[in-house]
Amino acid sequence: MSRNRLLGIAAITVTSLLWGTTGTAATFAPDAGPLAIGAAALGIGGLLQAAVAIPALRRSRASLRARLGVVVLGAMAVAVYPLAFYSSMHYAGVAIGSVISLASAPLASGLLERLVDASPLSRWWVLAAGLGIAGSTVLCASKLEGPAADATSSFIGIGLGLVAGATYAVYSWVVHGLMRSGIDRPAAMGSVFGTGGALLLPVLLLTGAPLVASAQNLAVAGYMALVPMFVGYLVFGYGLTKVTASTATTVTLTEPAIATVLAVAVVGERLSPLGWMGLCVIGIALLILAFAPANAASPPRTLSGGEALHEPERADTSTAQSG
C-alpha cells in the first residue's frame, strides 16, 4: 500500500473518530432539536471552513465561478446532510441513525463515480463496501433497547438516514472532483462548505434559540461546530487529496461503529450479540480496504496551491470489470 494512500486512510479514520462523537454529544443538549443541532454544527463549521480559506478562494475564484453549478450542488448537499443526519438519530436512536447514514454513503459514492465519472470500481473496493454495508445492516437489525424501540420512529429515522448517506456521498464527490480539476483543497472545501453553511443560517435562526438557553447547550453547539465539523472536515479534505470519494466514504464506516459503542456506553442503548458481530464485520471491511493490494495509480497532479493530488486507487478497466 502506498504511503499517500495510507496517509489518506489514516486522515479519514481520524475524521471518523471525531464524527462518531456527534450523536452522543447531541444527547447532552436535549432541549435543542435535531434541526438546531445540525444547523449549528455544520452551519458554523462550514462558515469557519470558508473563513480560513479566504486567500485560496480569492486565488481560485475564476475556476470556481466556471464550476458554479457543481459548487452549488455540493453546497445544497452540505445543507441537507446535517438536518437529515441528526433527525435520523433523533427518530431511530444514535446507533441506528449513524449506521444507516454512513453505511449507505459508500454505495452512493461508488454509483456516482461509476455512472457519472465512468470510473471502474475495483474488486477490493466492492468487497470492502459490501462487507461494510452487510455489517452495518446486521448492526441495524440487532435488538436495540432505548430511544430506537418505537418501530414508526425507527422507520422514519432509517429513511432520513438514507437521505443523509446520499447527500454525504454527493458533497464528497463534488469536493474530490473540484480538487481533481486543479482547484486546491482549501478553496474546494471552503467554497462548498462555506456556501452550505450560509444556506443553514436561516434554519439556525429559526430553530436555534434553545442552544443559547443554557451554558451546557451552548457548549454542546460549540463543540460540534469546532471539533467534529471544523477540525474534522479540515482533516477530511486532506484525506480526499489522497484517496477517492468512494474509498473515503467506505473508511467512514468507522463512524457508526464508534457511535454505536458510545451509544451503548454513554447514552444507554443496549446492543445484542448480533450487533457486536456487525461491528466486527465492519472492522474486517476496513482491514481489507487498508491492506488490499493497491490498484494501478495515475501520476499525481499538482494543485494550484502547490499540493500534490494523488489518485492511487484508480483501477484499470480489466481488473475492475473482472470483479
PLY file of the C-alpha trace (Angstrom):
ply
format ascii 1.0
element vertex 323
property float x
property float y
property float z
element edge 322
property int vertex1
property int vertex2
end_header
0.00 0.00 0.00
1.43 3.40 -0.98
2.38 5.94 1.66
-0.06 8.52 0.26
-2.95 6.06 0.34
-2.08 5.11 3.91
-2.00 8.77 4.91
-5.37 9.34 3.26
-6.99 6.39 5.01
-5.45 7.48 8.34
-6.80 11.01 7.90
-10.31 9.81 7.07
-10.19 7.44 10.05
-9.28 10.31 12.40
-12.18 12.28 10.93
-14.50 9.35 11.58
-13.38 9.19 15.22
-14.34 12.84 15.63
-17.63 12.47 13.75
-18.51 9.40 15.80
-18.87 11.55 18.90
-21.53 13.87 17.47
-24.62 11.75 18.13
-23.70 11.21 21.76
-22.73 14.87 22.19
-26.14 15.92 20.85
-27.87 14.00 23.64
-26.33 16.43 26.15
-28.48 19.21 24.66
-31.92 17.54 24.90
-33.79 20.84 24.72
-32.34 21.57 21.28
-33.99 19.80 18.36
-32.07 17.95 15.65
-32.54 20.76 13.14
-30.94 23.25 15.52
-28.06 20.90 16.31
-27.44 20.13 12.65
-27.66 23.74 11.52
-25.32 24.90 14.27
-22.79 22.12 13.77
-22.29 22.30 10.02
-23.56 25.85 9.53
-20.96 27.40 11.82
-18.37 24.78 10.92
-18.87 25.43 7.20
-18.52 29.19 7.58
-15.29 28.65 9.52
-14.05 26.49 6.65
-14.67 29.38 4.28
-13.05 31.91 6.63
-9.73 30.06 6.83
-9.80 29.52 3.05
-10.28 33.17 2.02
-6.82 33.54 0.35
-7.33 30.27 -1.56
-10.87 31.27 -2.54
-9.55 34.51 -3.99
-6.89 32.70 -5.99
-9.40 30.18 -7.34
-12.40 32.45 -7.87
-12.27 32.19 -11.67
-12.10 28.39 -11.60
-14.86 28.20 -9.01
-17.07 30.56 -10.99
-16.64 28.32 -14.04
-17.87 25.38 -11.92
-20.59 27.27 -10.08
-23.26 24.67 -10.73
-21.16 21.90 -9.20
-20.30 24.07 -6.18
-23.99 24.83 -5.61
-24.85 21.12 -5.88
-22.25 20.32 -3.23
-23.41 23.18 -1.01
-27.02 22.00 -1.16
-25.89 18.51 -0.16
-23.90 20.01 2.74
-27.00 21.89 3.89
-29.32 18.87 3.74
-26.90 16.36 5.26
-26.79 17.52 8.92
-30.54 18.12 9.06
-31.21 14.58 7.83
-28.39 13.02 9.86
-29.32 14.45 13.26
-33.02 13.93 12.60
-32.28 10.29 11.77
-30.56 9.82 15.13
-33.39 11.67 16.86
-36.02 9.29 15.50
-34.12 5.99 15.28
-31.53 6.37 18.02
-27.84 7.24 17.88
-26.67 3.79 16.81
-29.17 3.06 14.03
-29.21 6.63 12.72
-25.42 6.69 12.41
-25.27 3.21 10.88
-27.85 3.85 8.16
-26.46 7.28 7.27
-22.86 6.16 6.94
-23.42 2.65 5.62
-25.45 3.92 2.66
-22.83 6.51 1.69
-20.21 4.15 0.15
-22.77 2.61 -2.20
-23.96 6.06 -3.28
-20.37 7.24 -3.79
-19.46 4.20 -5.82
-22.51 4.62 -8.03
-21.69 8.30 -8.58
-18.13 7.52 -9.63
-19.26 4.65 -11.84
-22.24 6.32 -13.52
-21.11 9.96 -13.70
-17.31 9.68 -13.90
-17.30 6.29 -15.68
-14.66 5.17 -13.17
-14.42 1.40 -12.76
-14.57 0.14 -9.19
-12.03 -2.48 -8.13
-12.90 -5.87 -6.70
-11.31 -4.89 -3.40
-13.45 -1.77 -3.04
-16.60 -3.74 -3.89
-15.69 -6.41 -1.33
-14.87 -3.83 1.39
-18.01 -1.80 0.72
-20.16 -4.94 0.58
-18.83 -6.23 3.89
-19.20 -2.81 5.47
-22.80 -2.49 4.36
-23.54 -6.06 5.44
-22.02 -5.43 8.85
-23.95 -2.22 9.23
-27.16 -3.98 8.22
-26.58 -6.65 10.84
-25.85 -3.93 13.38
-29.05 -2.12 12.46
-31.12 -5.33 12.58
-29.82 -6.29 16.00
-32.03 -5.72 19.00
-31.60 -2.25 20.45
-33.40 -1.11 23.54
-33.97 2.53 24.43
-34.52 5.50 22.10
-34.84 3.29 18.99
-37.57 0.99 20.36
-40.55 2.54 18.53
-40.97 0.96 15.09
-42.55 4.00 13.43
-39.83 6.32 14.68
-37.21 3.82 13.54
-38.74 3.69 10.07
-38.68 7.49 9.78
-35.12 7.55 11.08
-33.98 4.95 8.55
-35.48 6.99 5.70
-33.76 10.15 6.88
-30.53 8.18 7.27
-30.69 7.17 3.60
-31.10 10.84 2.66
-28.10 11.70 4.83
-25.99 8.98 3.22
-26.85 10.13 -0.29
-26.08 13.79 0.42
-22.84 12.88 2.18
-21.77 10.95 -0.92
-22.70 13.87 -3.18
-20.67 16.52 -1.38
-17.68 14.16 -1.02
-17.82 13.51 -4.76
-18.13 17.24 -5.53
-15.16 18.24 -3.36
-12.99 15.47 -4.75
-13.98 16.44 -8.29
-13.09 20.10 -7.71
-9.67 19.07 -6.45
-9.13 16.77 -9.41
-9.90 19.70 -11.72
-6.95 21.64 -10.27
-8.64 23.65 -7.50
-6.62 23.40 -4.31
-8.01 21.77 -1.20
-8.80 24.88 0.91
-10.67 26.53 -1.96
-12.67 23.38 -2.79
-13.62 22.78 0.84
-14.20 26.45 1.62
-16.47 27.09 -1.34
-18.68 24.03 -0.86
-18.87 24.08 2.94
-18.97 27.86 3.24
-21.91 28.10 0.85
-23.60 25.15 2.56
-23.07 26.81 5.94
-24.67 30.01 4.66
-27.69 28.00 3.48
-28.06 26.61 7.01
-28.10 30.02 8.73
-31.87 30.60 8.25
-32.55 27.19 9.81
-30.29 28.08 12.73
-32.05 31.42 13.23
-35.48 29.75 13.24
-34.62 26.79 15.48
-31.52 27.75 17.44
-32.99 29.59 20.46
-32.64 26.54 22.77
-28.92 26.39 22.01
-28.32 29.66 23.87
-30.81 28.91 26.66
-28.19 27.24 28.84
-24.41 27.05 29.14
-24.50 23.30 28.55
-26.44 23.59 25.30
-24.10 26.33 24.12
-21.07 24.20 24.97
-22.50 21.28 23.00
-23.11 23.51 19.97
-19.60 24.96 20.25
-18.01 21.52 20.46
-19.99 20.23 17.49
-19.10 23.20 15.30
-15.42 23.48 16.23
-14.20 19.91 16.72
-16.09 17.35 14.58
-17.26 19.79 11.91
-14.44 22.35 11.58
-11.35 20.33 12.53
-12.91 17.10 11.28
-13.61 18.47 7.82
-10.15 20.02 7.56
-8.72 16.54 8.07
-11.37 15.06 5.75
-10.35 17.46 2.97
-6.72 16.41 3.36
-7.76 12.77 3.12
-9.65 13.44 -0.11
-6.40 14.58 -1.74
-5.02 11.08 -1.20
-7.98 8.73 -1.81
-11.12 8.74 -3.92
-14.51 9.76 -2.57
-15.75 6.16 -2.70
-12.86 4.96 -0.55
-13.27 7.90 1.84
-16.92 7.10 2.42
-16.06 3.42 2.92
-13.44 4.28 5.56
-16.00 6.41 7.39
-17.88 3.21 8.17
-15.70 3.51 11.27
-18.03 6.27 12.44
-21.19 4.23 13.04
-19.12 1.66 14.92
-17.75 4.38 17.20
-21.18 5.97 17.52
-22.68 2.62 18.47
-20.08 1.96 21.17
-20.69 5.44 22.60
-24.46 4.96 22.40
-24.13 1.79 24.47
-21.56 3.15 26.93
-22.88 6.68 27.41
-26.45 7.06 26.13
-27.69 3.73 27.49
-28.75 1.97 24.27
-28.18 -1.78 24.53
-26.73 -3.89 21.75
-27.27 -7.62 21.29
-24.52 -10.12 20.39
-25.70 -9.93 16.78
-24.98 -6.20 16.83
-21.46 -6.74 18.12
-21.00 -9.23 15.29
-21.92 -6.46 12.86
-19.23 -4.25 14.36
-16.65 -7.00 13.78
-17.68 -7.29 10.12
-17.22 -3.52 9.70
-13.73 -3.89 11.17
-12.90 -6.61 8.63
-14.09 -4.35 5.81
-11.73 -1.61 6.95
-8.80 -4.01 7.16
-9.44 -5.22 3.60
-9.62 -1.64 2.37
-6.40 -0.67 4.14
-4.23 -3.65 3.25
-5.54 -4.85 -0.11
-3.06 -4.61 -2.98
-3.06 -1.12 -4.44
-4.71 -0.62 -7.80
-2.93 0.97 -10.73
-2.08 4.56 -9.90
-2.25 7.59 -12.14
0.51 10.19 -11.83
-0.19 12.79 -9.15
-1.29 16.16 -10.46
-0.25 19.38 -8.83
-2.83 21.70 -7.33
-2.70 25.45 -7.70
-1.51 25.78 -4.11
1.46 23.51 -4.81
-0.05 20.42 -3.14
0.03 17.13 -4.98
-3.27 15.37 -5.58
-2.73 11.61 -5.65
-5.13 9.15 -7.20
-3.55 5.84 -6.19
-6.67 3.74 -6.41
-7.85 4.17 -9.95
-8.19 0.60 -11.10
-7.57 -0.48 -14.67
-10.71 -1.41 -16.51
-9.99 -5.09 -16.98
-9.34 -5.69 -13.28
-12.45 -3.82 -12.18
-14.72 -5.49 -14.68
-13.43 -8.94 -13.81
-14.64 -8.34 -10.23
0 1
1 2
2 3
3 4
4 5
5 6
6 7
7 8
8 9
9 10
10 11
11 12
12 13
13 14
14 15
15 16
16 17
17 18
18 19
19 20
20 21
21 22
22 23
23 24
24 25
25 26
26 27
27 28
28 29
29 30
30 31
31 32
32 33
33 34
34 35
35 36
36 37
37 38
38 39
39 40
40 41
41 42
42 43
43 44
44 45
45 46
46 47
47 48
48 49
49 50
50 51
51 52
52 53
53 54
54 55
55 56
56 57
57 58
58 59
59 60
60 61
61 62
62 63
63 64
64 65
65 66
66 67
67 68
68 69
69 70
70 71
71 72
72 73
73 74
74 75
75 76
76 77
77 78
78 79
79 80
80 81
81 82
82 83
83 84
84 85
85 86
86 87
87 88
88 89
89 90
90 91
91 92
92 93
93 94
94 95
95 96
96 97
97 98
98 99
99 100
100 101
101 102
102 103
103 104
104 105
105 106
106 107
107 108
108 109
109 110
110 111
111 112
112 113
113 114
114 115
115 116
116 117
117 118
118 119
119 120
120 121
121 122
122 123
123 124
124 125
125 126
126 127
127 128
128 129
129 130
130 131
131 132
132 133
133 134
134 135
135 136
136 137
137 138
138 139
139 140
140 141
141 142
142 143
143 144
144 145
145 146
146 147
147 148
148 149
149 150
150 151
151 152
152 153
153 154
154 155
155 156
156 157
157 158
158 159
159 160
160 161
161 162
162 163
163 164
164 165
165 166
166 167
167 168
168 169
169 170
170 171
171 172
172 173
173 174
174 175
175 176
176 177
177 178
178 179
179 180
180 181
181 182
182 183
183 184
184 185
185 186
186 187
187 188
188 189
189 190
190 191
191 192
192 193
193 194
194 195
195 196
196 197
197 198
198 199
199 200
200 201
201 202
202 203
203 204
204 205
205 206
206 207
207 208
208 209
209 210
210 211
211 212
212 213
213 214
214 215
215 216
216 217
217 218
218 219
219 220
220 221
221 222
222 223
223 224
224 225
225 226
226 227
227 228
228 229
229 230
230 231
231 232
232 233
233 234
234 235
235 236
236 237
237 238
238 239
239 240
240 241
241 242
242 243
243 244
244 245
245 246
246 247
247 248
248 249
249 250
250 251
251 252
252 253
253 254
254 255
255 256
256 257
257 258
258 259
259 260
260 261
261 262
262 263
263 264
264 265
265 266
266 267
267 268
268 269
269 270
270 271
271 272
272 273
273 274
274 275
275 276
276 277
277 278
278 279
279 280
280 281
281 282
282 283
283 284
284 285
285 286
286 287
287 288
288 289
289 290
290 291
291 292
292 293
293 294
294 295
295 296
296 297
297 298
298 299
299 300
300 301
301 302
302 303
303 304
304 305
305 306
306 307
307 308
308 309
309 310
310 311
311 312
312 313
313 314
314 315
315 316
316 317
317 318
318 319
319 320
320 321
321 322
